[in-house]
């Protein structure tokens, strides 16, 4: 089984050698099922974040020899747990409506070439045992740099990747793409509960349509490699500490890949009902004390 998996990952990486991705992409977006527009779409430049999660830090290297746990079954083993740089617990799993019999998440890296002994070589043929993806994310092109962006890959059934947060946050943003060449259509559904089911209603949905932003990047096989770097950002923000989980889907039945998470982990600015009650009790006590003092002074 392991041997078959490694060959599949190798084929998955080499599949990026077919086709290309344009160096430019047009992004439109939709909020809560509304019309698609080019205005107001989220970008990393306009996103205030105070925490992050790199998938290599979370789940280890994409080298499947060095890291036997590079592929994980969250249905059989439970959600794949991780901790952000700021200490927030995050877990990855498959959404309630994920249907295929095969269910796995994998660590893959976005590159094809390695610089070895003074020359660029195909990583797949140079003794490296990485799970490769030749996609539209960023990737190093300077000798000695890390070889590529660290990605999380949800296979099959339009991805249907679920991320859950141990405590409420206000927003999350990350880059997304899919294996099939062409336009990218992806949606994030945000919930105020962990592990949402069909009976839970999203508190927000955000969809994007990005032209020429998915599939393989021919530039990654050049020497030196030239990343396409057009995978768009998707996420949600401004939720005032209410966000507990998201479900990411695409129209690509072969799955989806996401890059580093950027999180606005700020707590809610609105006091909880219990806290409001305490404020009320304290205020009444102060009023009573003040009135009693006035009566004694008379």
C-alpha positions in Angstrom: 0.0 0.0 0.0 2.8 2.4 0.9 4.6 1.7 -2.4 1.4 2.3 -4.3 0.9 5.6 -2.4 4.4 6.8 -3.2 4.0 6.1 -6.9 0.6 7.9 -6.9 2.3 10.9 -5.2 5.1 10.8 -7.8 2.6 10.7 -10.6 0.6 13.5 -8.9 3.8 15.6 -8.9 4.7 14.9 -12.5 1.2 15.6 -13.6 2.2 19.3 -13.1 4.5 19.0 -16.1 1.5 19.0 -18.4 -0.1 22.4 -19.1 0.6 25.8 -17.8 -0.9 28.5 -15.7 -1.1 32.1 -16.8 1.0 34.7 -15.0 -2.1 36.8 -14.5 -5.5 36.1 -13.0 -8.7 38.0 -12.5 -10.4 37.6 -9.2 -14.1 38.1 -8.5 -15.9 37.3 -5.3 -19.3 36.8 -3.7 -20.5 37.4 -0.2 -23.3 35.2 1.3 -24.5 34.0 -2.1 -24.7 37.4 -3.7 -23.6 38.5 -7.1 -19.9 38.1 -8.1 -18.0 41.4 -8.1 -14.4 42.6 -8.4 -14.8 45.1 -5.5 -14.3 44.3 -1.9 -12.6 40.9 -2.4 -10.3 39.9 0.4 -6.5 40.2 0.0 -3.6 39.6 2.4 -2.8 43.4 2.1 -6.1 44.3 3.8 -6.1 41.5 6.3 -5.0 42.2 9.9 -3.6 38.9 11.4 -1.7 38.1 14.6 -1.2 34.4 14.2 -0.2 31.9 11.5 0.2 28.2 10.8 2.7 26.7 8.3 1.8 23.2 7.3 5.3 21.8 7.6 5.4 23.1 11.2 2.0 21.5 11.8 2.4 18.1 10.2 6.1 17.7 9.2 8.0 17.5 6.0 6.5 16.4 2.7 9.4 13.9 2.4 7.4 10.6 2.9 10.5 8.6 3.8 11.6 11.0 6.5 8.0 11.5 7.6 5.9 8.3 7.5 2.9 10.4 8.7 2.9 12.6 5.6 -0.5 11.2 4.7 -3.3 11.0 7.3 -6.8 9.5 7.5 -8.9 11.9 9.7 -11.9 9.6 9.5 -10.1 6.6 10.9 -7.9 8.5 13.3 -9.8 11.6 14.2 -9.1 15.2 13.2 -5.4 16.0 12.4 -4.3 18.2 15.3 -1.9 21.2 15.0 -0.9 24.3 17.0 -0.3 27.7 15.5 2.7 29.8 16.2 0.6 31.7 18.7 -0.6 28.6 20.5 -4.1 28.2 19.0 -5.3 24.6 18.5 -6.3 23.9 14.9 -7.5 20.6 13.5 -8.0 19.4 9.9 -10.6 16.9 8.9 -13.1 16.1 6.1 -16.5 17.8 6.2 -19.7 16.0 7.1 -20.8 15.8 3.4 -17.5 14.2 2.2 -18.6 11.0 0.4 -15.7 9.0 -1.2 -14.5 5.7 0.3 -10.9 7.0 0.1 -10.4 9.8 2.7 -7.0 11.3 3.4 -5.2 14.5 3.8 -1.6 14.9 2.7 1.4 17.2 3.0 2.8 18.2 -0.4 5.3 20.8 -1.5 4.9 23.1 -4.5 8.1 22.5 -6.6 9.6 20.2 -9.2 13.3 21.1 -9.4 16.1 20.7 -6.9 19.5 22.4 -7.1 22.2 19.7 -6.6 25.9 19.7 -7.3 25.8 23.0 -9.2 22.8 22.1 -11.4 19.0 22.0 -11.4 17.5 18.5 -11.5 14.1 17.0 -11.5 13.4 16.2 -7.8 11.4 13.1 -8.8 14.5 11.6 -10.5 17.3 12.9 -8.2 16.8 10.6 -5.3 14.4 12.9 -3.4 11.4 11.3 -1.9 9.1 14.4 -1.7 5.4 14.4 -2.4 5.5 17.1 -5.1 2.8 19.4 -6.6 3.6 21.5 -9.6 0.9 24.1 -9.0 0.2 27.8 -9.0 1.6 28.7 -5.5 4.9 30.3 -4.9 8.2 28.3 -4.9 11.8 29.0 -4.4 14.0 29.6 -7.5 17.3 30.4 -5.8 19.8 27.7 -5.1 19.8 26.7 -1.4 16.4 28.1 -0.7 13.7 25.8 0.6 12.2 24.1 -2.4 8.6 25.1 -2.3 5.5 26.3 -0.5 4.2 23.9 2.2 0.7 22.8 1.3 -2.1 20.7 2.7 -3.9 18.6 0.1 -7.5 17.3 0.5 -8.1 14.7 -2.2 -11.3 13.9 -4.1 -14.9 15.2 -3.8 -14.3 18.9 -4.3 -11.9 19.0 -1.3 -14.6 19.4 1.4 -11.8 20.3 3.9 -12.9 21.3 7.4 -10.7 23.4 9.8 -11.7 23.7 13.4 -10.4 26.1 16.0 -10.1 25.4 19.7 -11.3 28.9 20.6 -13.2 31.5 18.7 -11.3 33.7 16.3 -12.3 36.7 14.1 -10.9 35.8 10.7 -8.7 33.5 8.6 -7.1 33.9 5.2 -5.0 31.5 3.0 -4.2 30.7 -0.6 -6.1 28.0 -2.4 -5.9 26.2 -5.7 -6.9 22.9 -7.4 -5.2 20.3 -9.5 -7.3 20.7 -12.8 -5.9 23.3 -15.1 -8.2 26.4 -15.6 -10.3 28.7 -13.5 -10.7 28.3 -9.8 -14.1 28.4 -8.1 -13.9 28.0 -4.3 -16.1 28.7 -1.3 -15.6 29.0 2.4 -18.5 28.5 4.8 -17.9 29.9 8.3 -19.6 28.5 11.4 -19.8 29.5 15.1 -19.6 25.8 16.1 -16.9 23.1 15.8 -17.5 20.2 13.5 -20.7 21.6 11.8 -23.3 19.3 10.5 -26.1 19.7 7.9 -28.3 21.3 10.5 -25.8 24.1 11.2 -26.3 27.3 9.3 -23.1 29.2 8.2 -22.7 32.6 9.8 -21.0 33.7 6.6 -20.1 32.4 3.1 -17.4 33.8 0.8 -16.8 32.5 -2.7 -14.2 33.4 -5.3 -13.8 32.9 -9.0 -10.2 33.3 -10.2 -9.3 32.9 -13.9 -6.3 30.8 -14.8 -5.5 30.1 -11.1 -5.5 26.4 -10.9 -3.7 23.4 -12.3 -0.1 23.0 -13.2 2.7 25.6 -13.6 5.1 24.9 -16.5 7.5 27.5 -15.1 8.4 25.1 -12.3 10.4 22.9 -14.7 12.5 25.7 -16.1 16.1 26.1 -14.9 16.0 28.1 -12.8 12.3 27.4 -12.0 9.8 30.3 -12.3 6.8 30.0 -10.0 3.4 31.0 -11.4 2.4 32.4 -8.0 -1.2 33.2 -8.9 -3.1 31.1 -6.3 -5.7 33.5 -4.8 -6.5 34.2 -1.2 -9.7 33.0 0.3 -11.1 33.2 3.8 -13.4 35.2 6.1 -12.9 38.1 8.4 -14.6 40.6 10.8 -16.4 37.9 12.8 -15.6 39.3 16.2 -14.4 36.2 17.9 -17.3 34.1 16.7 -15.5 31.8 14.2 -15.1 28.2 15.3 -14.8 26.3 12.0 -14.7 26.6 8.3 -15.5 24.2 5.4 -13.7 24.8 2.1 -15.0 23.4 -1.2 -14.3 23.8 -4.9 -15.9 22.8 -8.1 -12.9 20.6 -8.9 -13.8 16.9 -8.1 -10.1 16.1 -7.7 -9.8 18.1 -4.5 -8.0 21.2 -3.3 -4.8 22.5 -1.8 -4.3 25.3 0.7 -1.2 27.2 1.7 -0.1 28.8 5.1 -3.0 30.0 7.3 -3.0 33.6 8.5 -5.4 34.1 11.4 -7.0 37.0 13.2 -7.1 35.4 16.6 -8.4 38.5 18.5 -11.0 37.7 21.1 -14.5 39.1 20.8 -14.8 42.8 21.6 -18.3 42.4 22.9 -18.7 41.0 26.4 -20.3 37.6 26.8 -23.9 37.6 28.3 -22.4 36.2 31.6 -19.9 39.0 31.7 -22.7 41.6 31.0 -24.6 40.1 34.0 -21.6 40.6 36.2 -21.2 44.2 35.0 -24.9 44.7 35.9 -24.5 43.3 39.4 -21.4 45.4 40.0 -23.2 48.5 38.8 -26.3 47.9 41.0 -23.9 47.4 44.0 -22.2 50.7 43.3 -25.6 52.5 43.0 -26.8 50.9 46.3 -23.6 51.9 48.1 -23.8 55.5 46.8 -27.5 55.9 47.8 -26.8 54.4 51.3 -23.9 56.8 51.8 -26.1 59.8 50.8 -28.8 58.7 53.3 -26.3 58.4 56.1 -24.9 61.9 55.3 -28.3 63.5 55.7 
